[in-house]
Amino acid sequence: MQATRTTCPYCGVGCGVRAEIDDGRVVGVSGDETHPANFGRLCVKGTALHETLGDRGRLTRPQVDGRETDWETALAAVAERLAATRCEHGKAAVAGYLSGQLLTEDYYVANKLFKGFLGTPHLDTNSRLCMASAVAAHKRAFGADGVPCCYADLEEAELVVLVGSNLAWNHPVLYQRLKAAKQRNPLLRVVVIDPRVTDSCEIADLYLGLAPGSDARLFTGLLAWMAEKGKLDDIYLERHTQGLEGALAAAREEDCCLEAIAADCDLDSERLETFFYWFASHLHVVTLFSQGINQSSSGTDKAGAIINCHLAGGKIGLPGAGPFSITGQPNAMGGREVGGLANQLAAHMDYDSPGARDRVTRFWSVGGLVPTLPEGSGHKAVALFEAIERGEVHALWVMATNPAVSLPEAERVRVALAKCPLVIVSECVTDTDLLRYADIVLPASSWSEKDGTVTNSERCLSRQRGLVAPPGEARHDWWIMTEVARRLGFGAAFDYAHPCEIFAEHARLSGFENDADLSQDGARLFDISGLAGLDRNGYDALAPIQWPVTATAPRGTLRLFTDGEFATPDGRARLVPVRPRLPAQALGAARPLRLNTGRIRDQWHTMTRTARAPRLMNHRSEPFIELHPDDAQAYGVADRQLARLSGAGGDYLGRIRLARGQRRGEVFVPMHWSDRFSQQARCNDLLAAHLDPHSGQPESKHGAVSLAPLALGWEATLLVAAAKDGAPAWCDEAAYWARIPLAHAQRWQLAGGEPGQACDWLAWVQRVLPVAPSLWCDDPTGGRWRAAGLDAAGRLRWWLMVGPPAELPGLGWLDERFAEAARGDALDTARRRRLLAGCDDGVADAGPLVCSCHQVGQRCILEAIRGGDRSVEALGARLTCGTQCGSCVPELKAMIEEETAVCAS
């Protein structure tokens, strides 16, 4: 058994992972106690990483025009078709679309190839969808995309403000770190600003459930209030900033009395005044913000309004102080460092940086081979696919992302992809929504195979180490692009044999003609030239380190702007005028409900990785629509009923979840489901493509929708031994379906028919399922039907229950029967008798899953609470729930409070 340290591939926290490798396989993971991001903690997704690996469902051979082929043929096809596109239509007819899942070395090669040598400006990344507004706000205020804070600031702060961030679910390890800091320091206060009461509110001293989209009004109001109350840091403002007058003038264009601000934000004025007083009265304040701020048509201004308040109060550059943007992806920041965004060049240079284009051109020139960098920015993500739709872009290379699902107006994106003459996709799994549009498919390596670096939200570079060999003929993204570059005639500039050589070049470029004095023209904040001399051994042994890393800061830099010196021409930060704007998509009679979107606790992006770990599918197993009980009554829907949302680009089908923490008149849906897992649950179909004018980031958090119940005649749960290629026949006959992977079977939730319409289930299963039913029972009065199919050897092949999923037994017992079948074991007589019941005699059903780490269900927890275990600690001692990653603790507390209230009444 060998243990190797690496980095988690999920969120921007960038947790260190200790992987155990046996016989060429990763057999277990745990948190790396030495990593400064997590000190040994992992969330439930991280602890299940080894369960997502394996060759099953992996792309292992290149494909050209739908046929598998060898690498030489595939690489030649890529090079020839790209060259032909450039020759016929020009350089700008080629584009690339990248991902924060790529390693920095992959990103660097991609930027160099597309912008430097293919000469196209049209290279962007899915980080445009999550962090572009924060980038634009940083550059506007600080002169560079520099996150001032570090994670230790959460422990140094007197006040931590969470705004637009459900930290408990989206960055669980950081949330647990904040929670522990609050337990150690009772004086530390936490404010949560969010339209929804989320699990992050568990540790909140103050909750502000503001109206969606009113964040900028709240923070411009805070700036005006600080000025009125004499709470500005006049000395800091005079020495280190400019623009206060303009920022204040813009803030004062609106009524700045507390009552008016509270009314616009739909808040209680006393609670709002408490927040204003706390923020203004403490120096050590961290405002941690994420997608709830960024994913807006005014996201740059929202982030700018937050930054203005920190600059005005001198709450930056100090321990426990600063505006802190938390990234969504593991290497969103690494992509920003190398120029992955369409408005960037490389090493934090962009097209507007004086001398930057010439500097990069000279640096990348080698042996008479001179790059031809574009003269200006290219299309940003949404605009890129609009250009494809218009026929301006003829070749698109997509790496490690799924734009057929993740972009707004997803159906329009799919139309554009279908029209594009050449779509190249570098991907590691076989069944993403994008692959149906690919002309050339290139099998890429994935986590545990990729070798390189990533940068987390606190500017910390970490090694993501290759632990095992890629399956089949899968290759690393940097290698694929390098081989294509050689076939295009650019080989001298892409002569890399190992990612350490790419990293060293990246590090050298960061220091190339980079004056250490930020006030000097051409100086850049991002600089890791202190790592440029690493050899292979040094690179392999690289420990986590925060940039800048230079000759004068060889051990990295914990915080930025500690001396009040910023990366602007005069060294002063800019306070920027912000005029609040409401969400661009207005409500109306046809769409009266405000839509909010977001992540859920146990899933990641479009579930291509997390769905490979079946236990991560149990907490929220189907797409859902969360709304307040009063709205449910008004719209005629009930808890756990199926319903339809209709929005700007299409419909969304999901199961109703009632939540009193949801504001009235608003609904929440998760972002993760795609056509691979449900019939019609792409949340981005509900969104119009409204963009932030500064960052180009789409307004993915706010939509306008209508809600109606689905009128159905039946619901059913079908378990089958294995998933088939393509959509099975039962999908075509259902008005709603969702696929839920189990450990040894596939679960399908189905619904359809007309209300009151009878269905001949015996005929249906005989027609669509692989073997005839071996046993069944029928309750025609109640509309219930159960059946199971066994093959000739007595092995379970399928199991069906017609009825609402609330009547399901725990499916673990049935799943084990499918495991026995896979081993070739027939059902014994006793288990065959219990098959339709779905469980053994006397076996208690654990109920819906609450704790994913230890697979503890709701009914077990309720039974323990009723038995006297009325604290999280007592439940943990009895059931182990809440004792690992802690993500389920808020839910456990809510169950304890609710059950205690029921008992008291």
Buried (B, 14 or more C-beta within 10 A) or exposed (E): EEEBBBBBBBBBBBBBBBBBBEEEBBEBBBBBEEBBBBBBBBBBBBBBBBBBBEEEEBBBBBBBEEEBBEBEEBBBBBBEBBBBBBEEBEBBBBBBBBBBBBBBBBBBBBBBBBBBBBBBBBBBBBBBBBBBBBBBBBBBBBBBBBBBBBBBBBBBBBBBBBBBBBBBBBBBBBBBBBBBBBEEEEEBBBBBBBBBBBBBBBBBBBBBBBBBBBBBBBBBBBBBBBBBEEBBBEEBBEEBBBBBEBBBEBBBEBEBBBEBBBBBBBBEBEBBBBBBEBBBEBBBBBBBBBBBBBBBBBBBBBBBBBBBBBBBBBBBBBBBBBBBBBBBBBBBBBBBBBBBBBBBBBBBBBBEBEEBBEBBBEBBBEEEBBBEBBEEBBBBBBBBBBBBBEEBBBBBBBBBBBBBBBBBBBEBBBEBBEBBBBBBBBBBBBBBBBBBBBBBBBBBBBBBBBBBBBBBBBBBBBBBBBBBEBBEBBBBBBBBBBBBBBBBEBBEBBEBEBBBBBBBBBBBBBBBBBEBEBBEEEBBBBBBBBBBEBEEEEBBEBBBBBBBBBEEBEEBBBBBBEEBBBBBEEBBBBBBBBBBBBBBBEBEEEBEBBBBBBBBBBBBBBBBBBBBBBBBBBBBBBBBBBBBBEBBEEBEBEEBBBBBBBBBBBBBBBBBBBBEBBBEBBBBBBBBBBBBBBBBBBBBBBBBBBBBEBBBBBBBBBBBBBBEBBEBBBBBBBBBBEBEEEEBEBBEBBBBBBBBBBBBBBBBBBBBBEEEEEBEBBEBBEEBBEBEBBEBEBEEEEBBBBBBBBBEEBBBBBBBBBBBBEEBBBBBBBBBBBBBBBEEBBBEEEBBEBBBBBBEEEBEBBBBBBBBBBBBBBBBBBBBBEEEBBEBEBBBEBBBBBBBBBBBBBBBBBBBEEBEEEEEE
